[in-house]
Each structure stands twice: as C-alpha cells, then as structure tokens.
C-alpha cells in the first residue's frame, strides 16, 4: 500500500545554500573591502551598468547618483498587459 502525504512532514527543513549576490561576486573579483567600495572606479562602472539587474547597496546608489528604472520588475506595464485574460 502506498503512503499518502508529505514524506518530509515533521522533519527540519534543509537550509538553502548561501549564494552571493552579483554585487558581492564583483566585489570579490575586484578584491575590495567595504571601505574601498566608494573609491573604486571599476565597481562604480559595474554598478552603473547593472543596477537594474543586480542588488547594489542603496548608499552607493545615492553616493554615485545612480538612477534605477522604477518600472523594472513584476509591476511594470508590460507585465500587467501580458497577464490580462
């Protein structure tokens, strides 16, 4: 007889693996420490190019005056149009 239900019921959840953000990967590739972020032209250029696709700390966005596209994401007009039935 086959048992029904969730075989993992009552077991502790398996922790998800830690995956660094794109920003954290770039910082590691450049060999930067937190105090060096604001003075790195390479990181600044990367953030300007990728701020709409990757997490960038808000203080750096403000410091470097990087504007992000507010219409990006699931609430954009294009997404709303494609979800109509």
C-alpha positions, 0 to 999 in steps of 0.5 A: 500500500502506498503512503499518502502525504508529505514524506518530509512532514515533521522533519527540519527543513534543509537550509538553502545554500548561501549564494552571493549576490552579483554585487558581492561576486564583483566585489570579490573579483575586484578584491575590495573591502567595504571601505574601498567600495566608494573609491573604486572606479571599476565597481562604480562602472559595474554598478552603473551598468547593472543596477537594474539587474543586480542588488547594489547597496542603496548608499552607493546608489545615492553616493554615485547618483545612480538612477534605477528604472522604477518600472523594472520588475513584476509591476511594470506595464508590460507585465500587467498587459501580458497577464490580462485574460 
